Amino acid sequence: MKEVAPDFELSFFERLVKNNPNFVDALIPLAEVYTRKGLYEKGLKIDKKLARLKKEDPVVHYNLACSLALVGEKEGALSALERAVELGYHDFDHMKKDPDLKILREDSRFKSILSKNQ
């Protein structure tokens, strides 16, 4: 199967969201495309909106933590990550390796969050 070009994805999901600003099923992939393209601030804006729309979704809060970390907002990233774990995000192996969370790795609070795996 041929991979879809990111510019097509970007314009497609932006159009869907323009017509329906709270369309979660378009917001999620739009945030992912923004992040893949290095448009971290735009991805963060979408992830913040998703966290308001899906307050109890652990993956949404995990993605918010990643976006916050990518723009250097360490405190917010740690809070969002803690919330994701509280809501049930438990892929600690992924969390340890996720390049988006690189700025958090040496922080004792990040290590504390990881210790909840044990």
A tleap script that builds the chain and sets N, CA, C and O, in Angstrom:
source leaprc.protein.ff14SB
mol = sequence {
  NMET LYS GLU VAL ALA PRO ASP PHE GLU LEU
  SER PHE PHE GLU ARG LEU VAL LYS ASN ASN
  PRO ASN PHE VAL ASP ALA LEU ILE PRO LEU
  ALA GLU VAL TYR THR ARG LYS GLY LEU TYR
  GLU LYS GLY LEU LYS ILE ASP LYS LYS LEU
  ALA ARG LEU LYS LYS GLU ASP PRO VAL VAL
  HIE TYR ASN LEU ALA CYS SER LEU ALA LEU
  VAL GLY GLU LYS GLU GLY ALA LEU SER ALA
  LEU GLU ARG ALA VAL GLU LEU GLY TYR HIE
  ASP PHE ASP HIE MET LYS LYS ASP PRO ASP
  LEU LYS ILE LEU ARG GLU ASP SER ARG PHE
  LYS SER ILE LEU SER LYS ASN CGLN
}
set mol.1.N position { 0.841 -1.177 0.000 }
set mol.1.CA position { 0.000 0.000 0.000 }
set mol.1.C position { 0.888 1.243 0.000 }
set mol.1.O position { 1.843 1.325 0.773 }
set mol.2.N position { 0.584 2.186 -0.844 }
set mol.2.CA position { 1.357 3.407 -0.967 }
set mol.2.C position { 1.085 4.336 0.216 }
set mol.2.O position { -0.062 4.531 0.620 }
set mol.3.N position { 2.171 4.909 0.768 }
set mol.3.CA position { 2.017 5.842 1.881 }
set mol.3.C position { 1.480 7.176 1.358 }
set mol.3.O position { 1.871 7.648 0.291 }
set mol.4.N position { 0.572 7.771 2.142 }
set mol.4.CA position { -0.025 9.044 1.748 }
set mol.4.C position { 0.965 10.167 2.051 }
set mol.4.O position { 1.568 10.190 3.124 }
set mol.5.N position { 1.130 11.087 1.120 }
set mol.5.CA position { 2.039 12.210 1.302 }
set mol.5.C position { 1.558 13.104 2.440 }
set mol.5.O position { 0.369 13.415 2.514 }
set mol.6.N position { 2.467 13.525 3.337 }
set mol.6.CA position { 2.068 14.357 4.480 }
set mol.6.C position { 1.358 15.646 4.089 }
set mol.6.O position { 0.452 16.074 4.804 }
set mol.7.N position { 1.739 16.288 2.970 }
set mol.7.CA position { 1.058 17.524 2.576 }
set mol.7.C position { -0.401 17.268 2.238 }
set mol.7.O position { -1.258 18.100 2.534 }
set mol.8.N position { -0.693 16.139 1.629 }
set mol.8.CA position { -2.085 15.785 1.356 }
set mol.8.C position { -2.821 15.577 2.674 }
set mol.8.O position { -3.920 16.093 2.875 }
set mol.9.N position { -2.194 14.811 3.571 }
set mol.9.CA position { -2.814 14.570 4.875 }
set mol.9.C position { -3.083 15.884 5.595 }
set mol.9.O position { -4.163 16.104 6.144 }
set mol.10.N position { -2.094 16.735 5.581 }
set mol.10.CA position { -2.208 18.010 6.276 }
set mol.10.C position { -3.395 18.816 5.742 }
set mol.10.O position { -4.235 19.270 6.518 }
set mol.11.N position { -3.464 18.991 4.446 }
set mol.11.CA position { -4.557 19.788 3.880 }
set mol.11.C position { -5.910 19.100 4.082 }
set mol.11.O position { -6.916 19.767 4.322 }
set mol.12.N position { -5.933 17.781 3.985 }
set mol.12.CA position { -7.174 17.028 4.171 }
set mol.12.C position { -7.724 17.227 5.588 }
set mol.12.O position { -8.890 17.582 5.760 }
set mol.13.N position { -6.885 16.999 6.597 }
set mol.13.CA position { -7.358 17.106 7.978 }
set mol.13.C position { -7.623 18.557 8.373 }
set mol.13.O position { -8.536 18.825 9.154 }
set mol.14.N position { -6.838 19.493 7.846 }
set mol.14.CA position { -7.117 20.905 8.130 }
set mol.14.C position { -8.486 21.309 7.592 }
set mol.14.O position { -9.218 22.051 8.247 }
set mol.15.N position { -8.833 20.822 6.400 }
set mol.15.CA position { -10.167 21.124 5.846 }
set mol.15.C position { -11.271 20.534 6.712 }
set mol.15.O position { -12.278 21.192 6.975 }
set mol.16.N position { -11.084 19.305 7.151 }
set mol.16.CA position { -12.101 18.678 8.004 }
set mol.16.C position { -12.298 19.467 9.302 }
set mol.16.O position { -13.424 19.681 9.750 }
set mol.17.N position { -11.198 19.887 9.886 }
set mol.17.CA position { -11.261 20.617 11.159 }
set mol.17.C position { -11.820 22.018 10.952 }
set mol.17.O position { -12.515 22.545 11.822 }
set mol.18.N position { -11.525 22.617 9.819 }
set mol.18.CA position { -12.070 23.953 9.528 }
set mol.18.C position { -13.592 23.899 9.488 }
set mol.18.O position { -14.266 24.805 9.978 }
set mol.19.N position { -14.122 22.840 8.907 }
set mol.19.CA position { -15.575 22.689 8.808 }
set mol.19.C position { -16.216 22.218 10.109 }
set mol.19.O position { -17.402 22.455 10.335 }
set mol.20.N position { -15.449 21.559 10.957 }
set mol.20.CA position { -15.959 21.067 12.236 }
set mol.20.C position { -14.819 21.115 13.251 }
set mol.20.O position { -14.097 20.130 13.407 }
set mol.21.N position { -14.644 22.243 13.945 }
set mol.21.CA position { -13.491 22.461 14.823 }
set mol.21.C position { -13.325 21.457 15.974 }
set mol.21.O position { -12.235 21.348 16.537 }
set mol.22.N position { -14.374 20.735 16.325 }
set mol.22.CA position { -14.293 19.766 17.422 }
set mol.22.C position { -14.358 18.321 16.940 }
set mol.22.O position { -14.690 17.423 17.713 }
set mol.23.N position { -14.045 18.094 15.678 }
set mol.23.CA position { -14.080 16.755 15.089 }
set mol.23.C position { -12.834 15.985 15.544 }
set mol.23.O position { -11.777 16.041 14.915 }
set mol.24.N position { -12.995 15.277 16.644 }
set mol.24.CA position { -11.882 14.582 17.301 }
set mol.24.C position { -11.169 13.626 16.352 }
set mol.24.O position { -9.941 13.541 16.356 }
set mol.25.N position { -11.941 12.906 15.538 }
set mol.25.CA position { -11.324 11.924 14.637 }
set mol.25.C position { -10.489 12.573 13.539 }
set mol.25.O position { -9.740 11.880 12.851 }
set mol.26.N position { -10.599 13.874 13.362 }
set mol.26.CA position { -9.721 14.605 12.436 }
set mol.26.C position { -8.632 15.345 13.212 }
set mol.26.O position { -7.518 15.501 12.713 }
set mol.27.N position { -8.941 15.798 14.421 }
set mol.27.CA position { -7.958 16.514 15.226 }
set mol.27.C position { -6.769 15.632 15.598 }
set mol.27.O position { -5.626 16.086 15.565 }
set mol.28.N position { -7.032 14.377 15.951 }
set mol.28.CA position { -5.954 13.472 16.374 }
set mol.28.C position { -4.925 13.284 15.253 }
set mol.28.O position { -3.738 13.511 15.486 }
set mol.29.N position { -5.335 12.881 14.054 }
set mol.29.CA position { -4.320 12.733 13.002 }
set mol.29.C position { -3.715 14.070 12.560 }
set mol.29.O position { -2.567 14.102 12.117 }
set mol.30.N position { -4.463 15.168 12.673 }
set mol.30.CA position { -3.902 16.467 12.324 }
set mol.30.C position { -2.743 16.812 13.265 }
set mol.30.O position { -1.694 17.273 12.815 }
set mol.31.N position { -2.929 16.592 14.547 }
set mol.31.CA position { -1.848 16.842 15.511 }
set mol.31.C position { -0.634 15.976 15.189 }
set mol.31.O position { 0.503 16.438 15.277 }
set mol.32.N position { -0.874 14.718 14.816 }
set mol.32.CA position { 0.232 13.813 14.473 }
set mol.32.C position { 0.990 14.301 13.237 }
set mol.32.O position { 2.219 14.232 13.198 }
set mol.33.N position { 0.265 14.793 12.231 }
set mol.33.CA position { 0.914 15.305 11.016 }
set mol.33.C position { 1.735 16.546 11.354 }
set mol.33.O position { 2.875 16.677 10.907 }
set mol.34.N position { 1.165 17.453 12.136 }
set mol.34.CA position { 1.919 18.640 12.534 }
set mol.34.C position { 3.228 18.245 13.223 }
set mol.34.O position { 4.283 18.806 12.929 }
set mol.35.N position { 3.157 17.293 14.125 }
set mol.35.CA position { 4.353 16.865 14.850 }
set mol.35.C position { 5.368 16.239 13.902 }
set mol.35.O position { 6.556 16.553 13.977 }
set mol.36.N position { 4.920 15.362 13.017 }
set mol.36.CA position { 5.840 14.742 12.047 }
set mol.36.C position { 6.535 15.776 11.182 }
set mol.36.O position { 7.692 15.594 10.800 }
set mol.37.N position { 5.838 16.865 10.869 }
set mol.37.CA position { 6.395 17.914 10.020 }
set mol.37.C position { 7.214 18.930 10.827 }
set mol.37.O position { 7.745 19.886 10.261 }
set mol.38.N position { 7.317 18.727 12.145 }
set mol.38.CA position { 8.081 19.651 12.978 }
set mol.38.C position { 7.332 20.917 13.339 }
set mol.38.O position { 7.938 21.877 13.814 }
set mol.39.N position { 6.036 20.937 13.124 }
set mol.39.CA position { 5.197 22.093 13.467 }
set mol.39.C position { 4.667 21.904 14.890 }
set mol.39.O position { 3.465 21.755 15.109 }
set mol.40.N position { 5.598 21.914 15.851 }
set mol.40.CA position { 5.283 21.535 17.224 }
set mol.40.C position { 4.270 22.460 17.898 }
set mol.40.O position { 3.413 21.986 18.643 }
set mol.41.N position { 4.351 23.752 17.655 }
set mol.41.CA position { 3.398 24.687 18.273 }
set mol.41.C position { 1.971 24.420 17.784 }
set mol.41.O position { 1.022 24.458 18.568 }
set mol.42.N position { 1.829 24.152 16.491 }
set mol.42.CA position { 0.497 23.837 15.948 }
set mol.42.C position { -0.008 22.519 16.525 }
set mol.42.O position { -1.182 22.400 16.875 }
set mol.43.N position { 0.883 21.525 16.624 }
set mol.43.CA position { 0.498 20.248 17.216 }
set mol.43.C position { 0.085 20.410 18.667 }
set mol.43.O position { -0.879 19.791 19.118 }
set mol.44.N position { 0.820 21.247 19.400 }
set mol.44.CA position { 0.497 21.499 20.804 }
set mol.44.C position { -0.876 22.144 20.942 }
set mol.44.O position { -1.653 21.776 21.823 }
set mol.45.N position { -1.170 23.093 20.086 }
set mol.45.CA position { -2.478 23.762 20.137 }
set mol.45.C position { -3.606 22.736 19.969 }
set mol.45.O position { -4.607 22.783 20.683 }
set mol.46.N position { -3.434 21.819 19.028 }
set mol.46.CA position { -4.448 20.777 18.798 }
set mol.46.C position { -4.508 19.830 19.999 }
set mol.46.O position { -5.596 19.469 20.447 }
set mol.47.N position { -3.341 19.423 20.525 }
set mol.47.CA position { -3.331 18.499 21.664 }
set mol.47.C position { -3.987 19.120 22.901 }
set mol.47.O position { -4.655 18.422 23.665 }
set mol.48.N position { -3.800 20.428 23.100 }
set mol.48.CA position { -4.475 21.095 24.219 }
set mol.48.C position { -5.994 21.048 24.024 }
set mol.48.O position { -6.743 20.808 24.971 }
set mol.49.N position { -6.429 21.275 22.808 }
set mol.49.CA position { -7.864 21.224 22.514 }
set mol.49.C position { -8.401 19.813 22.743 }
set mol.49.O position { -9.467 19.636 23.332 }
set mol.50.N position { -7.658 18.814 22.276 }
set mol.50.CA position { -8.080 17.422 22.479 }
set mol.50.C position { -8.176 17.077 23.961 }
set mol.50.O position { -9.088 16.360 24.374 }
set mol.51.N position { -7.242 17.582 24.762 }
set mol.51.CA position { -7.278 17.309 26.205 }
set mol.51.C position { -8.527 17.920 26.849 }
set mol.51.O position { -9.047 17.387 27.828 }
set mol.52.N position { -9.001 19.032 26.298 }
set mol.52.CA position { -10.256 19.620 26.804 }
set mol.52.C position { -11.462 18.810 26.339 }
set mol.52.O position { -12.432 18.648 27.079 }
set mol.53.N position { -11.396 18.304 25.112 }
set mol.53.CA position { -12.518 17.548 24.554 }
set mol.53.C position { -12.598 16.120 25.088 }
set mol.53.O position { -13.687 15.563 25.225 }
set mol.54.N position { -11.450 15.534 25.384 }
set mol.54.CA position { -11.391 14.131 25.820 }
set mol.54.C position { -10.628 14.067 27.146 }
set mol.54.O position { -9.535 13.506 27.234 }
set mol.55.N position { -11.234 14.651 28.158 }
set mol.55.CA position { -10.590 14.821 29.467 }
set mol.55.C position { -10.128 13.518 30.119 }
set mol.55.O position { -9.200 13.528 30.928 }
set mol.56.N position { -10.758 12.412 29.780 }
set mol.56.CA position { -10.453 11.144 30.443 }
set mol.56.C position { -9.670 10.177 29.554 }
set mol.56.O position { -9.560 8.997 29.889 }
set mol.57.N position { -9.133 10.637 28.450 }
set mol.57.CA position { -8.428 9.760 27.511 }
set mol.57.C position { -6.924 9.771 27.804 }
set mol.57.O position { -6.268 10.798 27.625 }
set mol.58.N position { -6.378 8.645 28.251 }
set mol.58.CA position { -4.958 8.615 28.609 }
set mol.58.C position { -4.015 8.870 27.429 }
set mol.58.O position { -2.966 9.491 27.605 }
set mol.59.N position { -4.369 8.405 26.242 }
set mol.59.CA position { -3.495 8.600 25.075 }
set mol.59.C position { -3.474 10.076 24.670 }
set mol.59.O position { -2.431 10.596 24.272 }
set mol.60.N position { -4.599 10.735 24.768 }
set mol.60.CA position { -4.653 12.169 24.465 }
set mol.60.C position { -3.729 12.935 25.410 }
set mol.60.O position { -3.003 13.829 24.974 }
set mol.61.N position { -3.750 12.595 26.686 }
set mol.61.CA position { -2.892 13.278 27.659 }
set mol.61.C position { -1.415 12.911 27.462 }
set mol.61.O position { -0.530 13.735 27.693 }
set mol.62.N position { -1.161 11.687 27.038 }
set mol.62.CA position { 0.218 11.302 26.716 }
set mol.62.C position { 0.725 12.130 25.534 }
set mol.62.O position { 1.843 12.645 25.563 }
set mol.63.N position { -0.096 12.254 24.505 }
set mol.63.CA position { 0.294 13.043 23.337 }
set mol.63.C position { 0.496 14.515 23.708 }
set mol.63.O position { 1.390 15.175 23.177 }
set mol.64.N position { -0.322 15.018 24.606 }
set mol.64.CA position { -0.144 16.381 25.092 }
set mol.64.C position { 1.210 16.518 25.795 }
set mol.64.O position { 1.917 17.506 25.598 }
set mol.65.N position { 1.566 15.530 26.608 }
set mol.65.CA position { 2.872 15.551 27.282 }
set mol.65.C position { 4.000 15.598 26.259 }
set mol.65.O position { 4.971 16.336 26.430 }
set mol.66.N position { 3.872 14.816 25.206 }
set mol.66.CA position { 4.897 14.799 24.158 }
set mol.66.C position { 5.005 16.163 23.480 }
set mol.66.O position { 6.107 16.670 23.271 }
set mol.67.N position { 3.876 16.749 23.143 }
set mol.67.CA position { 3.889 18.060 22.490 }
set mol.67.C position { 4.497 19.122 23.390 }
set mol.67.O position { 5.291 19.946 22.935 }
set mol.68.N position { 4.131 19.107 24.658 }
set mol.68.CA position { 4.696 20.074 25.598 }
set mol.68.C position { 6.210 19.895 25.725 }
set mol.68.O position { 6.953 20.874 25.783 }
set mol.69.N position { 6.654 18.655 25.768 }
set mol.69.CA position { 8.090 18.390 25.855 }
set mol.69.C position { 8.814 18.882 24.602 }
set mol.69.O position { 9.911 19.435 24.687 }
set mol.70.N position { 8.202 18.680 23.454 }
set mol.70.CA position { 8.827 19.096 22.194 }
set mol.70.C position { 9.006 20.605 22.089 }
set mol.70.O position { 9.912 21.068 21.396 }
set mol.71.N position { 8.160 21.380 22.761 }
set mol.71.CA position { 8.316 22.837 22.734 }
set mol.71.C position { 9.065 23.343 23.969 }
set mol.71.O position { 9.186 24.551 24.177 }
set mol.72.N position { 9.567 22.407 24.790 }
set mol.72.CA position { 10.394 22.782 25.936 }
set mol.72.C position { 9.634 23.120 27.199 }
set mol.72.O position { 10.225 23.639 28.147 }
set mol.73.N position { 8.346 22.842 27.242 }
set mol.73.CA position { 7.543 23.114 28.438 }
set mol.73.C position { 7.584 21.898 29.367 }
set mol.73.O position { 6.642 21.110 29.445 }
set mol.74.N position { 8.696 21.784 30.055 }
set mol.74.CA position { 8.980 20.604 30.882 }
set mol.74.C position { 7.948 20.390 31.995 }
set mol.74.O position { 7.475 19.272 32.199 }
set mol.75.N position { 7.602 21.458 32.709 }
set mol.75.CA position { 6.649 21.322 33.820 }
set mol.75.C position { 5.292 20.830 33.333 }
set mol.75.O position { 4.706 19.912 33.906 }
set mol.76.N position { 4.805 21.454 32.271 }
set mol.76.CA position { 3.526 21.040 31.705 }
set mol.76.C position { 3.566 19.622 31.188 }
set mol.76.O position { 2.603 18.868 31.332 }
set mol.77.N position { 4.693 19.258 30.579 }
set mol.77.CA position { 4.843 17.901 30.046 }
set mol.77.C position { 4.782 16.872 31.172 }
set mol.77.O position { 4.134 15.835 31.036 }
set mol.78.N position { 5.451 17.160 32.269 }
set mol.78.CA position { 5.430 16.230 33.403 }
set mol.78.C position { 4.029 16.109 33.995 }
set mol.78.O position { 3.598 15.016 34.363 }
set mol.79.N position { 3.326 17.221 34.085 }
set mol.79.CA position { 1.947 17.184 34.609 }
set mol.79.C position { 1.039 16.373 33.694 }
set mol.79.O position { 0.248 15.553 34.159 }
set mol.80.N position { 1.155 16.606 32.395 }
set mol.80.CA position { 0.316 15.868 31.439 }
set mol.80.C position { 0.654 14.381 31.443 }
set mol.80.O position { -0.233 13.537 31.317 }
set mol.81.N position { 1.930 14.066 31.586 }
set mol.81.CA position { 2.356 12.668 31.628 }
set mol.81.C position { 1.817 11.979 32.884 }
set mol.81.O position { 1.346 10.843 32.829 }
set mol.82.N position { 1.892 12.672 33.993 }
set mol.82.CA position { 1.338 12.142 35.247 }
set mol.82.C position { -0.167 11.893 35.088 }
set mol.82.O position { -0.681 10.864 35.525 }
set mol.83.N position { -0.850 12.823 34.473 }
set mol.83.CA position { -2.292 12.672 34.245 }
set mol.83.C position { -2.574 11.482 33.337 }
set mol.83.O position { -3.509 10.721 33.585 }
set mol.84.N position { -1.776 11.316 32.291 }
set mol.84.CA position { -1.951 10.186 31.381 }
set mol.84.C position { -1.843 8.863 32.139 }
set mol.84.O position { -2.643 7.952 31.924 }
set mol.85.N position { -0.857 8.762 33.023 }
set mol.85.CA position { -0.665 7.536 33.810 }
set mol.85.C position { -1.838 7.337 34.774 }
set mol.85.O position { -2.327 6.219 34.933 }
set mol.86.N position { -2.287 8.415 35.415 }
set mol.86.CA position { -3.446 8.324 36.316 }
set mol.86.C position { -4.675 7.806 35.577 }
set mol.86.O position { -5.481 7.063 36.138 }
set mol.87.N position { -4.810 8.205 34.315 }
set mol.87.CA position { -5.968 7.790 33.519 }
set mol.87.C position { -5.827 6.386 32.936 }
set mol.87.O position { -6.782 5.840 32.384 }
set mol.88.N position { -4.637 5.805 33.058 }
set mol.88.CA position { -4.470 4.432 32.590 }
set mol.88.C position { -3.423 4.205 31.522 }
set mol.88.O position { -3.315 3.094 31.003 }
set mol.89.N position { -2.647 5.219 31.177 }
set mol.89.CA position { -1.576 5.007 30.194 }
set mol.89.C position { -0.465 4.221 30.888 }
set mol.89.O position { 0.101 4.679 31.881 }
set mol.90.N position { -0.159 3.038 30.360 }
set mol.90.CA position { 0.833 2.191 31.023 }
set mol.90.C position { 1.864 1.596 30.081 }
set mol.90.O position { 2.453 0.560 30.392 }
set mol.91.N position { 2.094 2.220 28.950 }
set mol.91.CA position { 3.124 1.726 28.038 }
set mol.91.C position { 4.463 2.356 28.436 }
set mol.91.O position { 5.008 3.212 27.739 }
set mol.92.N position { 4.965 1.900 29.578 }
set mol.92.CA position { 6.174 2.475 30.142 }
set mol.92.C position { 7.409 2.194 29.287 }
set mol.92.O position { 8.333 3.007 29.252 }
set mol.93.N position { 7.434 1.059 28.602 }
set mol.93.CA position { 8.568 0.770 27.720 }
set mol.93.C position { 8.644 1.813 26.606 }
set mol.93.O position { 9.724 2.307 26.280 }
set mol.94.N position { 7.500 2.139 26.031 }
set mol.94.CA position { 7.471 3.179 24.991 }
set mol.94.C position { 7.880 4.532 25.572 }
set mol.94.O position { 8.643 5.279 24.960 }
set mol.95.N position { 7.366 4.831 26.750 }
set mol.95.CA position { 7.657 6.099 27.407 }
set mol.95.C position { 9.167 6.279 27.613 }
set mol.95.O position { 9.699 7.372 27.420 }
set mol.96.N position { 9.841 5.213 28.002 }
set mol.96.CA position { 11.295 5.271 28.239 }
set mol.96.C position { 12.066 5.599 26.973 }
set mol.96.O position { 13.112 6.244 27.039 }
set mol.97.N position { 11.561 5.163 25.811 }
set mol.97.CA position { 12.283 5.316 24.548 }
set mol.97.C position { 11.763 6.444 23.678 }
set mol.97.O position { 12.418 6.818 22.705 }
set mol.98.N position { 10.616 6.989 23.999 }
set mol.98.CA position { 9.975 7.971 23.128 }
set mol.98.C position { 10.880 9.204 22.966 }
set mol.98.O position { 11.160 9.899 23.943 }
set mol.99.N position { 11.335 9.473 21.739 }
set mol.99.CA position { 12.226 10.619 21.534 }
set mol.99.C position { 11.561 11.961 21.853 }
set mol.99.O position { 12.251 12.940 22.140 }
set mol.100.N position { 10.240 12.013 21.805 }
set mol.100.CA position { 9.541 13.254 22.132 }
set mol.100.C position { 9.755 13.663 23.590 }
set mol.100.O position { 9.692 14.848 23.918 }
set mol.101.N position { 10.002 12.702 24.451 }
set mol.101.CA position { 10.141 12.965 25.885 }
set mol.101.C position { 11.600 13.110 26.328 }
set mol.101.O position { 11.897 13.072 27.522 }
set mol.102.N position { 12.480 13.271 25.391 }
set mol.102.CA position { 13.926 13.314 25.680 }
set mol.102.C position { 14.273 14.315 26.792 }
set mol.102.O position { 15.083 14.002 27.665 }
set mol.103.N position { 13.676 15.505 26.772 }
set mol.103.CA position { 14.051 16.519 27.767 }
set mol.103.C position { 13.630 16.143 29.190 }
set mol.103.O position { 14.047 16.793 30.149 }
set mol.104.N position { 12.815 15.110 29.330 }
set mol.104.CA position { 12.330 14.713 30.651 }
set mol.104.C position { 13.152 13.590 31.268 }
set mol.104.O position { 13.072 13.367 32.476 }
set mol.105.N position { 13.926 12.893 30.482 }
set mol.105.CA position { 14.551 11.640 30.926 }
set mol.105.C position { 15.391 11.728 32.186 }
set mol.105.O position { 15.402 10.787 32.979 }
set mol.106.N position { 16.095 12.837 32.393 }
set mol.106.CA position { 16.965 12.953 33.566 }
set mol.106.C position { 16.255 13.562 34.777 }
set mol.106.O position { 16.847 13.671 35.851 }
set mol.107.N position { 15.022 13.949 34.616 }
set mol.107.CA position { 14.268 14.576 35.695 }
set mol.107.C position { 13.777 13.509 36.678 }
set mol.107.O position { 13.253 12.472 36.271 }
set mol.108.N position { 13.950 13.773 37.953 }
set mol.108.CA position { 13.546 12.793 38.978 }
set mol.108.C position { 12.036 12.532 38.932 }
set mol.108.O position { 11.594 11.428 39.251 }
set mol.109.N position { 11.247 13.524 38.542 }
set mol.109.CA position { 9.793 13.330 38.470 }
set mol.109.C position { 9.443 12.362 37.348 }
set mol.109.O position { 8.520 11.560 37.491 }
set mol.110.N position { 10.168 12.428 36.235 }
set mol.110.CA position { 9.955 11.480 35.142 }
set mol.110.C position { 10.284 10.068 35.627 }
set mol.110.O position { 9.540 9.122 35.366 }
set mol.111.N position { 11.391 9.941 36.327 }
set mol.111.CA position { 11.783 8.627 36.862 }
set mol.111.C position { 10.747 8.112 37.859 }
set mol.111.O position { 10.497 6.909 37.940 }
set mol.112.N position { 10.151 9.025 38.612 }
set mol.112.CA position { 9.106 8.641 39.564 }
set mol.112.C position { 7.864 8.117 38.826 }
set mol.112.O position { 7.250 7.133 39.238 }
set mol.113.N position { 7.517 8.785 37.746 }
set mol.113.CA position { 6.374 8.337 36.937 }
set mol.113.C position { 6.649 6.935 36.385 }
set mol.113.O position { 5.773 6.071 36.402 }
set mol.114.N position { 7.861 6.722 35.902 }
set mol.114.CA position { 8.238 5.410 35.365 }
set mol.114.C position { 8.214 4.336 36.448 }
set mol.114.O position { 7.911 3.176 36.169 }
set mol.115.N position { 8.530 4.715 37.664 }
set mol.115.CA position { 8.576 3.735 38.757 }
set mol.115.C position { 7.182 3.177 39.080 }
set mol.115.O position { 7.071 2.152 39.752 }
set mol.116.N position { 6.135 3.834 38.615 }
set mol.116.CA position { 4.772 3.328 38.835 }
set mol.116.C position { 4.527 2.046 38.055 }
set mol.116.O position { 3.514 1.373 38.242 }
set mol.117.N position { 5.460 1.722 37.187 }
set mol.117.CA position { 5.399 0.501 36.396 }
set mol.117.C position { 5.726 -0.708 37.260 }
set mol.117.O position { 5.407 -1.841 36.899 }
set mol.118.N position { 6.349 -0.470 38.379 }
set mol.118.CA position { 6.839 -1.597 39.189 }
set mol.118.C position { 5.899 -1.969 40.307 }
set mol.118.O position { 6.179 -2.896 41.067 }
savepdb mol mol.pdb
quit
